[in-house]
């Protein structure tokens, strides 16, 4: 195939990647950084973003031969976890991109870590946040490390497989911040099962809840490797077969689909974290459109060959079979390409390609043998997806993936596409009917109902025309209702329109609040109920829209209308802690200010900045709070205490 027309291409990236530190036994990648583990216990880090490389010896001081069993690197390329195995047992280490020495995770001594799940939504360069580790004996642990502390914050036991003890081979995690706390979703695989753990609260609490309820899992046939054999192989310089991998595909920091390289085939599906489908056991099942790709589809003859490693892109599976990679379209399940590697050079190992790994942040894939690293690049992989969907008679999806009039014409020319046109015609008729209902409601002055109808149509009347109708009628409340309904119908891609409409809705809320304050209503009690109701509704709107509202514009709006309470509330949502604390101090609410300063997300420097004001307002509570706060620098508090003690009223 012409290289320019190939979706995936292979290039040799590093010929002697280990720099004489042994042969490669494991590899991971993230944010243009690759981390290699070697048969001599070294971890080698190549940062292609800055053109730098470094290495760390994890076996210094350990007797006998040592080998890296697995390495894991976070999506940002800063945090690394590696497990070393040897005659003295297994040890797991953590190291940071800025460190020259590793940190041993002592509580994991003797445990072989096979899998790691990073908290992609909350991890930073300075802190790992919650990380889940899966071990060879079917246990899950939670750890967290802050780079500045030079050691782990904690290591907690989470869960153990007791009904069917098997090694955890793959782990992935997705989190979401909800009104009632953080929702965790952890997917884990063993040689024969895929487990799902989900809940709201602390990660430790989520797993503790499974003491009283059954774990949701699905089972597929597969070979369970003998654990003693696995341990012996771990000590050798050769990596284990990488079968049973679990992969999430990430798009715009959210998982869209997953794939499990199981013994029976590739089990895959979509993940919709906006949906809530309750399972009988009380879990929320977010998996959609599940399917199993049988390995027989990958072979032409009767002999079925299983892949030894896998990577997942937006539309394709990359499957390592022998010394080549077969690229399979995830939608059609057809092989579209075969990738071959240059194994003729003197650096190429005789054992061939060992495994694949992916860099979700950089959108790259890698393959490696014992000496070399190859880069697999993606070139416009969705360009032919319109044709794939067309061949499968999925006409709507085919049109959505067309890029030019010629491609759209190809779809329209298909005879059975008339069915789609009929459905489209019916939909347009329904929209026309909705438009008639909207006009009728507006004519009868039922403006709120008209607003909900107008929000559903886009073609009969434009957004501007509908808005002008309500403005001309002087119906600000109905206009606000129309805007809120319109927001519900917009997609995430309409970012500019979402921000514009949300800002307009904010101003309409503020105008409504002002009008209620200015009204001279004789029924003061009812007036108070309506006022409180609109305030609660406005606060809920600010909470829902905090990520789409422009921070500076919204702050100015709230300030111009004199809405101090809502300004402080919005500042809290945007983590503008300094504004909130300043407000509490102005109101003399020292305890609230101290409680906010105790939260982990609040910078420690604010403790020092507000120390003089806090101690002046309530010396006892302030000093009690300081004594209960870790990591405070007493030297920075002395000026505030000296200033206070010099005052005549000091207690």
Buried (B, 14 or more C-beta within 10 A) or exposed (E): EEEEEBBBBBEBBBEEBBBEBBBBBBBBBBBBBBBBBBBBBBBBBBBBEEEEBEBBBBBEEBEEBBBBBBBBBBBBBBBBBBBBBBEBBBBBBBBBBEBEEBBBBEBBEEBBBBBBBBBBBEBEBBBBBBBBBBBBBBBBBBBBBBBEEEEBEEBBEBBEBEEEEBBBBBBBBBBEEEEEEBBBBBBBBBBBBBBBBBBBBBBBEBBBBBEEEEBBBEEBEBEEBEBEEBBEBBBEBBBBBBBBBBBBBBEEEBBBBBBBBBBBBBBBBBBBBEEEEEEEEEBBBBBEEEEBBEBEEBEEEEEEBBBBBBBBBBBBBBBBBEBBBBBBBBBBBEBBBEBEBEBEEEBBBEBBBBBBBBBBBBEBBBBBBBBBBBBBEBEEBBEBBBBBBBEEEBBEBBBEBBEEEEBBEBBBEBEEBEEBEEEEEEEEEEBEEBBEBBBEBBEEEEBEBBBBBBBBBEEBBEBEEBBEBBEEBEBBBBBBBBBBBBBEEEEEEEEEBBBBBBBBBBBBBBBBBEEBEEEEEEEEEEBEEBBEEBBEBBBEBBEBBBEBBBEEEBBEBBEEBEBEEBBBBBBBBBEBBBBBBBBBBEEEBBEBBBEBBEEEEBEBEBBBBBBBBBBBBBBEBBBEBBEEEEEBEEEBBEEBBEBBEEEEEEE
